[in-house]
Amino acid sequence: LNPNVSAFQRRFVGEVRRCEEMEKTFAFLRQELRVAGRALGPCQDNPRAPVAREALRVQEQSEQLAQELREVSRNHASLRGRLRELRQYLHVLREGQRFTSLPAPLGSPPRPRALSDREPIFDPSLHQHLDRKINFVAGVIHPWRVSAFERLLWRACRGYLVANFVEMPEPMEDPATGESITWVIFLISYWGEQIGQKIRKISDCFHCHVYPYPESEASRADTMNRLHNQIQDLSVVLEETEQYLAQVLDKVMLALPTWQVQVHKMKAIYLILNQCSFDVTEKCLIAEVWCPVRDLTQVQDALRQGSYKSGSSVECFVQRIPTSESPPTLIRTNKFTAGFQSIVDAYGVASYQEVNPAPYAIITFPFIFAIMFGDVGHGLVMFLFALWMVLYENSPSLQQGSNEIWQTFFEGRYLILLMGAFSIYTGFIYNECFSKATVIFPSAWSVATMANHSSWRWDSKLPVTSARVPACTDSPCSAHSSDYLATHPSLTLDPNVTGVFQGPYPFGIDPVSVPWDMGWDPQWSGPESHLPFCRQIWSLATNHLNFLNSFKMKMSVVLGIVHMGFGVLLGVFNHVHFQQQHRLVLEFLPEMVFLLALFGYLVFLIFYKWIKFTPADSRVAPSILIHFIDMFLFTSNPDNLPLYQGQVPVQMVLVVLALASVPVLLLGTPLYLYCRRWAMKLHHAGPVAVAEQEALLDGQEAGNSVNTSKEDLESGGHSPDAEHMDFSEIFMHQAIHTIEYCLGCVSNTASYLRLWALSLAHAQLSEVLWSMVMRNGFVRLSYVGGVVLVPVFAAFAVLTVAILLVMEGLSAFLHALRLHWVEFQNKFYVGGGYKLCPFAFAPDSWE
């Protein structure tokens, strides 16, 4: 409410800065915990935001802990550095002792000269013959710099030195990086002060740690003894320091999670208070908020409790104010509906009080997915996977997964559960389980009746099923000769023969049983007895694909038109709720007439042809597609018989109705709004009333905005330009809607044929995978098949999951998503709103 006030001039900017200072202190404490290798856990409880006095206490305690931790950490680092230097110095003296040792006592045998870097660099007996004094420079260097250091020494000093390098016996920490490395000890002997200065300068350039090297052996021994004592004393002090540091870190780990939550809450509250404005007396804060009507009493109770606990003399209160701004959208969800609501919100958040498609998508989305993914086996695997996630949804390992793909699957577990369940249902409809048919009920087709009744006459025009059957011999019936079977590998089952087809299958597609070997026994007495081996004829039939194509194509068209009609019907609730009754007559009615007169009639033709024509007269059944084309051409085809009497006039009337609904849809709403505006002006309505009526026609409430000025209130919440209705803009919007709807009815109906295409592709891919993998494992492996079938089944399982479940499932999911977004939701759903983002202490912000 005070957008013109800068952030540095607001009332509670000091408190916000205090919170930011405490956050900096907390960041330092977390950094020290990470350095110590400790992980800060989440806050176990939910503390309240601290009051001012408690906030000061938290600030003092946190700063005191931070200062104490700084001192202890500094002392600890200093002690570790000093201890490291002492140990390095001790190793330097020990290794240097090997290079510069005293000569052997008199009378001992002479020591042979060996070419070793462990021997003294000079024979001590020659010292008395040297006129010049030998000096030493000793220290340690990083192993990566040894070669460059040695080359530079040789070139700078022109060889007037002797350098020895040896690795340190134990690794030590590098103070620059914190890594443990094996340092290299060097001992350089030289003559002359100038060369010594060069050596020291070069050592400094290579960041070497140079230590004093005593000349006499006695001095070196005393130094090593002193270093031993210092290292022991320093180790004891360092151990006590580490114990004290651990105690301080324990205090930090105990208090820091609670402090972080409290400060985050306090800062969030002050940031909200800075957005409020003061009244005239500057004693009260005024805030304007969006609140759900159902929660208004809870807000009032919370304000009343807050006033009582704070001891305020003025009680807080809530007053509802009118506004012309579009309110935000709040859709309450649970763990089951959240996944479906996310699908709808990805298209667009619903406008305020608009019909929400998510409840209907709970059923339609998994069902449309299952039409393209229909298989009992694949659906069962998907269902069991989702059921496992649902049963163990409270497991921390599943909830806190870092993989983004896994989180997507886990959040949509209920959606996957329903998709798997519906896929099992459509799999039973298609009678497919891993591409193989199942026999649940007895088949309505009888091969024996056909064999005894006719001589298997072949007629390619009969609408019957045909199966490939191998030739047989020794038939008891004279009509079934071996010559006939040899010349006719594809035999036809004629449903017109009495007893061959006994009625529709109880559920799904009929898995007609056919004998694999037609060698009947002479004493055969029943139509279903003595069949050695049976398989499903639709999986063996030559017209298997043609039958399923016809079935799935018509099913896709019927379901698509029903789905689109349901979407148009849902628009009625929007028109009624927003008091736009004129849209029922000028938009909904012509839309339904256009859709039903053309494509609803197509659905009628499909069902009428299924019901009217029987196998006896199926050869003269007309083509629906040709009738539908002739319908738009206002003609008839003499080669394509009519389905019923008077079909041509009925079709002409329907096309005329569909064409007549287009201008009504195009001009109805703009002309109504234009006439309504002028009618109100003729009745001497003022400009304010006109503006309010126009806002009402647009489905809005007139009133003052949240951040409106006084002039806006006086003008009814609209600027003067809003009084003039732009008829051309309204007409253009309605023209776009009309063109989109009319052309969309055609393209969207064709778009639903993806249900047929994806279902066919899934079934064929599943069949190919079975025949190329598992079938070869059963047929071609003879007696070793039982052993080799294990890796064959493993390959089949991996390919099934990777290709049919993951890739095909993702493809079907995306196509179902498109059908809901484009073909279904655009019939009634605008999705032009924005979500309600309420003020809340979300735990994600501090975890």
Disulfide bonds with the S-S distance in Angstrom:
none
